[in-house]
């Protein structure tokens, strides 16, 4: 299958540090890899309505939900590019992931089976020197991928600390991340490493026992 990357931009402002870092990584992709970029601030999703105990979800048509659903289903690789907002993903990204719950329960989509084996990546910029503060964001992406049987990228952070799943950069003011030479160096090879399947922490603990 030809690889098709979907970049989901979750920042509340355009051309921010997270998007800059994501584009730096995307520049390294081969020319034959298709790239689709969707800015959630410009294509806002409605709040998710949980219908699981009332009725089935209906496949959306003609709106931003349909745009994101079709792009998600068509992608071999999904890149969540979200700044670190209160130590997790942005509200835009959380709403996008919430809609995955509805797609899981939409007749005819077979969303979970379709997503199995696809790759979920993450890119984030944070205004903090200690990268461990991004662990809640990393956990959100890892656990979402683990539930769906997806593949996350595993990246060693500064000092060899395991920061699996997300390319991290440092920046607050627009353009700050372009001065983070370590992040830009990691970006050059971020999409080249073969990722393992995502696993929940308790799965890893059981395997080690």
C-alpha positions, 0 to 999 in steps of 0.5 A: 500500500502506498503510504499516505500521511494525515497531519492533524494540526491541533494548535489554536494558532496557525504556524506555531512551533508544533506545526513548524516541527511537524513540517520539518519532519515531513520534509524528510518524507520521500516524494512518493509519500502523499501528505494531507494536512488538516488544521482543526482550528480551521475545520472545527468539529462539533462536540461529540455526542455519546449515543452508545446506549441510545442508538447507532451513530450515522456516518457523517456527510458534507461537514468537517466530521466527514472530512476528518473521517474520510481522511483518517480512513484513507491514511496509512499514517496519522500524525497528531501535531498538538502543542502541550496544553495543560500537559495533554493534547489540545481541546481540538485534538481531544474532540477529534479523538472523541469522534473516534468513539462514534466511528467505532460504533458507526455501522459499516465502518469497521473502524477498529479493524480498519485502523489496526496496523496503521501508524499513529505518530505525535509531534508536540512543542512544550515550553518546559525543559523537562520532557517528562511533563509531556507524559500525559500527552504521550500516554493519551496517544499510546493508549489510543493506539494500543486499543486500536492495535496501531503502531506508535513510533518510539523515540528516546528523549534527552538523556535516553529517557523513554518518551515513546510515541512523540517527537518533542520540541521546546518553544513558547513564542512562535519560531522558538522551536527552530532554535531547538537544534536537538529537536530538529535533528530528531525530526530528520529521522523521526519517520524513518524508524520502524515502529513497534505495536503500541501496548498498554503498560500492564501488557508490558509488565505482564510480558516482563514477568 
